[in-house]
Amino acid sequence: QVQLVESGGGLVQPGGSLRLSCAASRSIASFYAMGWYRQAPGKTRELVATMPITGNTNYLDSVKGRFTISRDNAKNTVYLQMNSLKPEDTAVYYCNAQSQYIYWGQGTQVTVSS
């Protein structure tokens, strides 16, 4: 069983920044891809950013140029740096890991409000 634990969410003003972390209970190099999703109230969960073990990273169009996904294999951790945050970025953010199975974290709340 794999555990993914997110952290770093919180309340931030528009234009601010947050960095989310996702710590995995085993080597993230064993996954085909790691990613971040989000779900706003009343909306379906959507892909924010994904980083395959090979190939290019992909981003939701609305976050391109503002968000950056990265990984630290030595720490088994994936990050999502979020800059120039907007109120429409408010959501619960989930970490995702894909291998033979798909694993999810418990989510971390991000609220962008003045």
Salt bridges, closest charged atoms under 4 A:
GLU46 OE2 - ARG38 NE 2.77
ASP61 OD1 - LYS64 NZ 2.96
ASP89 OD1 - ARG38 NH1 3.00
ASP89 OD2 - ARG66 NH1 2.77
